[in-house]
Amino acid sequence: LLDLMRKDSRFAELLNGSVRISPIAGVPGHGRFDELRNEWTSFSQYLEEINSHLPGGSLSHELTNMTIDLDTSVFSDLTSDVAVAAYDAAVTTAIALCKQCDSEGECDFNFRGFVDSIVNASFEFEGASGIVHFDETCNRRPDSYAQLLENFVTNSSSGTLEIIFAGHWVPSADQWAYDEALHYAGGRKDPPRFTDEIPTEYNYIKAWERALVNSFAILVYCLLSVICVWMCIYKEDKIVKASQPVFLYVVLFGIGVSTGAVFSLGIDDNVTSDMDALDFHCMFPVWLWSMGTT
């Protein structure tokens, strides 16, 4: 994210004043994490310390020559939330395994005892990601994570976007504790005002549109009536007889039924709030079209 900000100033300007929550405190600026990072200043120190606690070092074990040989690529200066969580996971494993040993150094390793040690209510230690403890399902408790509130702020002198740690989550109080005032867009430190609620456009059918369509429907009924009267008057005409008057009446009736759907289509929430009536007018045109064209 920071790389994108450095490459594109428009992107940095867009994010100026925004905030981000880091669920795990694997970022510089968090006390426990800085302490951890400063403690392990080099890979050789890390390797030496680990080997001093492996069999062959200070712990007694049958395999007296057991040491660890890791490539330097596993240790880097790249800090991340995942790295800190992995560190605390390793510490959790080490503590749970140590609980399988007695004061004489005799160990009885078994998976059930390992899990029971972790889910025990008394299992707790202060890790780099917060106070580490687990629930009965061996999952990390959500309130045990250290959460930081990060604020993206543009540096006035360099023009680059920087991250300021504005606060942290306090589980016991169920609220954020602000270490300093938040910076908002435009460099302001006071929250922007709430804007007026934007009115929702429901696109209701306008009254004049409903009246126009209904007028055309009435005109259709008038024309149908005129045609029916004309057919009654000239029912003895050979052309009318050849056109099968009964079939013509059925067609006119079907047109009239289909046209009636127009009146229901014009009923929406702006006309009535009765849901039963709206449901009826929603489905009624489908039946009219089906019967009118059958």
Legacy VTK file of the C-alpha trace (Angstrom):
# vtk DataFile Version 3.0
C-alpha trace
ASCII
DATASET POLYDATA
POINTS 294 float
0.000 0.000 0.000
2.791 2.406 0.896
4.619 1.540 -2.331
1.548 2.559 -4.341
1.367 5.833 -2.437
4.993 6.618 -3.232
4.547 5.849 -6.925
1.331 7.799 -7.443
0.799 11.104 -5.622
-2.886 11.083 -6.562
-3.329 7.810 -4.691
-1.569 9.292 -1.658
-3.813 12.349 -1.792
-6.868 10.110 -1.930
-5.830 8.218 1.213
-4.774 11.296 3.177
-6.792 11.374 6.397
-7.982 7.764 6.141
-7.528 5.165 8.896
-6.681 1.477 9.060
-6.968 -1.022 11.914
-4.075 -3.441 12.440
-5.546 -6.459 14.263
-2.097 -7.553 15.419
0.564 -5.129 16.604
3.225 -6.274 14.157
4.158 -2.742 13.229
6.818 -0.317 14.500
5.502 1.956 17.187
3.960 -0.740 19.353
5.988 -1.157 22.542
6.068 -4.942 22.750
6.893 -5.308 19.076
9.704 -2.730 19.213
11.107 -4.515 22.243
11.054 -7.807 20.349
12.667 -6.317 17.246
15.423 -4.640 19.233
16.103 -7.854 21.164
16.895 -9.766 17.979
19.276 -7.444 16.176
20.936 -10.051 13.961
20.403 -13.506 12.514
23.528 -14.891 14.174
22.236 -13.797 17.592
18.906 -15.491 16.843
20.601 -18.726 15.744
22.943 -18.785 18.736
20.141 -18.241 21.225
17.953 -20.959 19.724
20.773 -23.488 19.635
21.619 -22.805 23.255
18.225 -24.188 24.243
18.230 -27.213 21.968
19.455 -30.684 23.029
23.219 -30.453 23.002
23.008 -27.057 24.598
21.544 -26.262 28.001
18.752 -28.885 27.912
19.465 -32.513 28.641
18.366 -35.012 26.010
19.490 -38.282 24.520
20.311 -36.587 21.206
23.199 -34.502 22.522
24.277 -33.233 19.087
20.905 -31.835 17.983
21.213 -28.225 16.739
19.397 -26.051 14.214
20.800 -24.811 10.922
18.587 -22.231 9.196
19.179 -20.246 6.071
19.512 -16.499 6.609
16.504 -15.911 4.328
14.173 -16.953 7.143
15.232 -13.920 9.157
14.639 -10.495 7.657
13.884 -6.950 8.651
10.430 -7.161 7.041
7.853 -6.621 9.750
4.300 -7.822 9.396
1.275 -8.817 11.399
1.769 -12.432 10.364
5.378 -12.459 11.572
4.396 -11.317 15.052
1.556 -13.838 15.242
3.957 -16.576 14.138
6.427 -15.534 16.827
3.771 -15.726 19.545
2.620 -19.081 18.142
6.160 -20.401 18.472
6.387 -19.096 22.046
3.015 -20.720 22.821
4.298 -24.054 21.520
7.495 -23.764 23.548
5.661 -22.941 26.785
3.130 -25.762 26.277
5.952 -28.253 25.635
7.866 -27.073 28.702
4.791 -27.781 30.802
5.206 -31.443 29.818
8.508 -31.589 31.707
9.005 -31.884 35.436
11.530 -30.070 37.616
14.099 -32.809 36.984
13.982 -32.225 33.250
12.139 -35.447 32.523
9.544 -34.937 29.775
6.506 -36.955 28.780
5.356 -35.496 25.476
1.829 -36.312 24.264
-0.567 -34.380 22.102
-3.469 -34.432 24.572
-1.349 -32.976 27.324
0.013 -30.375 24.901
-3.503 -29.179 23.983
-4.698 -29.258 27.598
-1.821 -26.974 28.564
-2.824 -24.388 25.972
-6.573 -24.355 26.709
-5.961 -24.200 30.466
-7.470 -20.987 31.869
-4.194 -20.145 33.594
-2.233 -20.266 30.320
-1.386 -16.649 29.555
1.664 -14.598 28.653
2.404 -11.149 27.261
3.446 -11.623 23.660
4.371 -9.267 20.866
0.767 -9.301 19.647
-0.888 -8.773 23.028
-1.841 -10.881 26.028
-1.915 -14.403 24.573
-4.561 -16.819 25.808
-6.891 -19.316 24.173
-10.454 -20.579 24.517
-11.565 -24.172 25.046
-11.439 -24.839 21.268
-7.743 -23.858 21.177
-8.497 -20.659 19.251
-6.946 -17.338 20.142
-9.410 -15.185 22.064
-10.366 -12.071 20.061
-9.866 -9.775 23.031
-6.253 -10.917 23.361
-5.051 -9.185 20.211
-3.379 -5.812 20.395
-5.160 -3.608 17.844
-3.778 -0.306 16.634
-5.531 2.539 14.839
-3.317 3.776 12.019
-3.868 7.197 10.480
-2.544 8.022 6.991
-1.247 11.612 7.017
0.583 13.590 4.335
3.867 15.085 5.504
3.640 18.830 4.849
7.359 19.190 4.128
8.112 16.096 2.022
4.646 15.539 0.579
4.850 11.812 1.292
2.180 9.806 3.065
3.117 8.587 6.536
1.453 6.314 9.080
0.706 7.743 12.516
-0.379 5.440 15.322
-3.381 7.339 16.604
-4.677 4.926 19.211
-5.220 1.392 20.411
-8.184 -0.776 21.381
-8.906 -1.327 25.078
-10.905 -4.583 25.401
-11.764 -4.036 29.062
-13.370 -0.675 28.273
-14.741 -1.803 24.883
-13.529 1.395 23.229
-10.589 3.055 21.501
-7.959 4.967 23.461
-6.620 7.802 21.310
-2.926 8.602 21.677
-3.322 11.717 19.541
-5.956 13.511 17.515
-6.942 11.978 14.200
-6.017 13.778 11.005
-8.806 14.083 8.443
-8.777 14.863 4.738
-7.459 18.312 3.894
-5.209 18.384 6.949
-8.020 19.242 9.354
-8.125 17.737 12.853
-11.821 18.258 13.531
-14.311 15.684 12.174
-16.101 16.719 8.983
-19.714 17.736 9.382
-22.444 15.299 8.556
-24.105 16.188 5.287
-27.844 16.366 4.839
-29.436 13.072 3.938
-29.633 12.675 0.186
-33.275 12.179 -0.788
-34.025 8.810 -2.327
-35.444 8.887 -5.837
-37.972 6.048 -6.070
-38.898 6.826 -9.700
-42.621 6.673 -9.006
-44.981 6.851 -11.936
-45.988 10.480 -12.334
-49.659 11.411 -12.209
-49.678 12.827 -15.738
-48.049 9.665 -17.087
-50.677 7.520 -15.397
-53.462 9.746 -16.743
-52.039 9.645 -20.282
-51.745 5.854 -20.376
-55.204 5.385 -18.856
-56.613 7.779 -21.476
-55.155 5.642 -24.269
-56.646 2.544 -22.624
-60.071 4.223 -22.490
-59.656 5.204 -26.148
-59.010 1.541 -26.998
-62.223 0.550 -25.195
-64.112 3.204 -27.141
-62.757 1.873 -30.428
-63.657 -1.677 -29.393
-67.203 -0.532 -28.619
-67.498 1.210 -31.987
-66.269 -1.905 -33.784
-68.752 -4.102 -31.896
-71.641 -1.765 -32.773
-70.547 -1.675 -36.433
-70.449 -5.480 -36.550
-73.941 -5.707 -35.051
-75.271 -3.289 -37.623
-73.657 -5.057 -40.583
-73.909 -8.619 -39.286
-75.885 -9.687 -42.374
-73.255 -8.345 -44.737
-71.572 -11.147 -46.648
-68.089 -9.806 -45.825
-68.862 -9.814 -42.089
-70.322 -13.299 -42.311
-67.264 -14.538 -44.211
-65.002 -13.118 -41.448
-66.628 -15.313 -38.801
-68.290 -12.766 -36.433
-67.966 -15.029 -33.370
-64.179 -15.203 -33.850
-64.057 -11.398 -34.287
-65.956 -10.902 -31.039
-63.521 -13.231 -29.227
-60.533 -11.239 -30.562
-62.119 -7.949 -29.456
-62.839 -9.409 -26.021
-59.211 -10.581 -25.690
-57.935 -7.119 -26.623
-60.190 -5.594 -23.984
-58.986 -7.994 -21.292
-55.302 -7.380 -22.123
-55.797 -3.630 -22.177
-57.209 -3.749 -18.637
-53.723 -4.614 -17.366
-52.692 -1.005 -17.973
-54.775 0.242 -15.040
-53.067 -2.124 -12.559
-49.599 -1.318 -13.896
-50.096 2.293 -12.868
-50.533 1.426 -9.170
-47.335 1.793 -7.098
-46.226 2.803 -3.570
-47.059 6.398 -4.356
-50.744 5.525 -4.775
-51.266 3.180 -1.821
-49.218 1.713 1.015
-51.485 -1.325 1.379
-49.181 -4.272 0.671
-52.068 -6.615 -0.158
-53.336 -4.175 -2.762
-49.849 -3.694 -4.197
-49.325 -7.444 -4.401
-52.652 -7.811 -6.197
-51.880 -5.081 -8.761
-48.437 -6.558 -9.281
-49.746 -10.004 -10.279
-53.105 -9.050 -11.852
-51.649 -7.772 -15.179
-49.912 -11.122 -15.737
-53.247 -12.923 -15.533
-54.963 -10.394 -17.797
-52.245 -10.657 -20.460
-52.352 -14.449 -20.306
-56.142 -14.662 -20.589
-56.388 -11.896 -23.169
-53.933 -13.516 -25.571
-55.163 -17.104 -25.145
LINES 1 295
294 0 1 2 3 4 5 6 7 8 9 10 11 12 13 14 15 16 17 18 19 20 21 22 23 24 25 26 27 28 29 30 31 32 33 34 35 36 37 38 39 40 41 42 43 44 45 46 47 48 49 50 51 52 53 54 55 56 57 58 59 60 61 62 63 64 65 66 67 68 69 70 71 72 73 74 75 76 77 78 79 80 81 82 83 84 85 86 87 88 89 90 91 92 93 94 95 96 97 98 99 100 101 102 103 104 105 106 107 108 109 110 111 112 113 114 115 116 117 118 119 120 121 122 123 124 125 126 127 128 129 130 131 132 133 134 135 136 137 138 139 140 141 142 143 144 145 146 147 148 149 150 151 152 153 154 155 156 157 158 159 160 161 162 163 164 165 166 167 168 169 170 171 172 173 174 175 176 177 178 179 180 181 182 183 184 185 186 187 188 189 190 191 192 193 194 195 196 197 198 199 200 201 202 203 204 205 206 207 208 209 210 211 212 213 214 215 216 217 218 219 220 221 222 223 224 225 226 227 228 229 230 231 232 233 234 235 236 237 238 239 240 241 242 243 244 245 246 247 248 249 250 251 252 253 254 255 256 257 258 259 260 261 262 263 264 265 266 267 268 269 270 271 272 273 274 275 276 277 278 279 280 281 282 283 284 285 286 287 288 289 290 291 292 293
